[in-house]
Amino acid sequence: MYTSIFLCALGQALVVPNWIVGPANLVAFFVLFAVRVRPEEQMMAEKFGDQYRSYLAKTKRLIPGIW
């Protein structure tokens, strides 16, 4: 989900001809990502325990296979 939002924000930054509005969407994405991902991962770990931790060990956060 976050990868698709990132790609949408990146595409909008490249397409929107305004130098403030385009990059602002990317900044908003990174703020959203920084604020939401860690609490979401904690919630998932509390709810699903070792099964979720095992999933995290083999799955990347944002870019599949990289990070």
C-alpha positions in Angstrom: 0.0 0.0 0.0 2.7 2.4 1.0 4.7 1.6 -2.2 1.7 2.5 -4.4 1.2 5.8 -2.5 4.9 6.6 -2.9 4.8 5.9 -6.6 1.7 8.1 -7.0 3.3 10.9 -5.0 6.5 10.6 -7.1 4.5 10.6 -10.3 2.5 13.7 -9.2 5.8 15.4 -8.2 7.1 14.8 -11.8 3.9 15.8 -13.6 2.6 18.8 -11.7 4.2 21.9 -13.2 4.2 23.7 -9.9 7.6 23.5 -8.1 5.9 23.8 -4.7 2.9 21.6 -5.0 4.5 18.7 -6.8 7.3 18.1 -4.3 5.0 18.9 -1.4 3.1 15.7 -2.1 6.3 13.7 -1.7 7.1 15.5 1.6 3.5 14.7 2.8 4.1 11.0 1.9 7.3 10.8 3.9 5.7 12.5 6.9 2.8 10.0 6.7 5.2 7.1 6.4 7.4 8.3 9.3 4.4 8.8 11.6 2.3 5.8 10.7 4.5 2.8 9.9 6.1 2.2 13.4 2.8 2.4 15.3 1.2 0.1 12.7 4.0 -2.4 13.0 3.7 -2.4 16.8 -0.1 -2.9 16.6 0.4 -5.8 14.2 3.1 -7.4 16.4 0.8 -7.1 19.4 -2.2 -8.6 17.6 -0.4 -11.4 15.6 2.8 -11.9 17.6 5.4 -14.3 16.3 3.6 -14.8 13.0 3.9 -11.1 12.1 7.5 -11.0 13.3 8.3 -13.9 11.0 6.6 -12.0 8.1 8.7 -8.9 8.9 11.9 -10.9 8.7 11.2 -11.9 5.1 9.3 -8.8 3.8 10.7 -5.3 3.2 8.9 -2.2 4.3 8.6 0.0 1.2 10.5 -1.2 -1.8 10.2 -4.9 -2.4 13.5 -6.7 -2.1 15.4 -3.5 -1.2 14.1 -1.7 1.9 
